Amino acid sequence: MNATQLVRVDPRDVRVGVPTRVDIFSADGQLLLGRGSTVYRADNVERLQDSGFKIGASADGAHPRPTESAFQRIGDLADRLTEMEKPLVAGQGLPSFTARVQALAQAVIQCCDEDASAALAQSYLDHHHPYSVVHHILVATVVSVLSRVQAWSGADRISLVAAALSHDIGALSLRQALGQAASLDEAQRAVVREHPDLGVRMLGQLGVHDALWLQAVQDHHEHIDGSGYPRGTCLDRRSAGALMAVADSFAAMMRPRPYRDRKLGTAIVDDLRQHAGTWYDPALVEAVATHIGPYHAGSIVRLANGDMAVVTRHLPDRPAHPDLLLIADSGDQPMEKPYPINSTDPEFAIAAALHPEISLGFRNLVHKSWTSPPPPDA
């Protein structure tokens, strides 16, 4: 971001207990606090009033549009979350934790509201960041989409996405062990089952007092029939926990672990539907199928003619025939550039979903599918 686009915040932009009127940045353009976030401590408000900046209007009075796509910005957010996790993994504190996570949540929501397909594809195709970071971003993306579908308020969406970005904080200490072990021992399984409780305690120690945020973290492994953990709570279908449970399970199935493989293509939605009405709210499961799809954005697929394509956008009215870009021929030789094909044509019908790692050899080609700047308003 060009520093000339930033101006000092007005004291009225950020006040104690009042949602912020603007996005607040540092002097070098780092997002500190998203619009609509609430700051409850007077010293934090004073700090933001003294050193915070906002995007200024251009000469014609219009605010500049983002110069990067949602795909690129989600990758940047993963960088920031990685840096935030480092002191937490080391058992250290993190100053301004609540404000930082709220700012990340607001940024995720902005990306998803602009282009949810690009946001989801970036995280699904991310082979650079740690599992915990990618999983948190994936859950946050799904929560952002579902909370918009369910018409949660703007402030509640920030709380829910903040919860998604921190829901596994209680298991961060196990990250290395979980990343290497072919199976979990009894002690590790006990920690896994207790991590929602531990996560709530850690968040409280880090200064999180948002009741909705904490409840979503507490309940993200509970089920509507009471068969979940750690407390066996029967979730209300319109609760934060019910939403988190679906989003967390969807995202978990998208990524492999040493003790289980990922699910591909329609298998994720099929699994959610198998447990709809027992573990999950059926309405939320169908919202995933309708708004994210059985072939979600970023999926690498083999076509009937042997070519390879990437799903760029799920289409609710034709879930088996999403928007596709051809990226490689039947010999897996990359195209010069991706170009659109008609998935309703039998020749280009989806025959199978592939592991996304197959696209690493031509990653730049795949990424071009989403990296154009957002189009101007009509």
Summary of the structure (lengths in Angstrom):
residues: 378
radius of gyration: 21.0
end to end distance: 23.8
largest distance: 63.7
contacts: 1272
relative contact order: 0.10
helix: 48%
strand: 13%
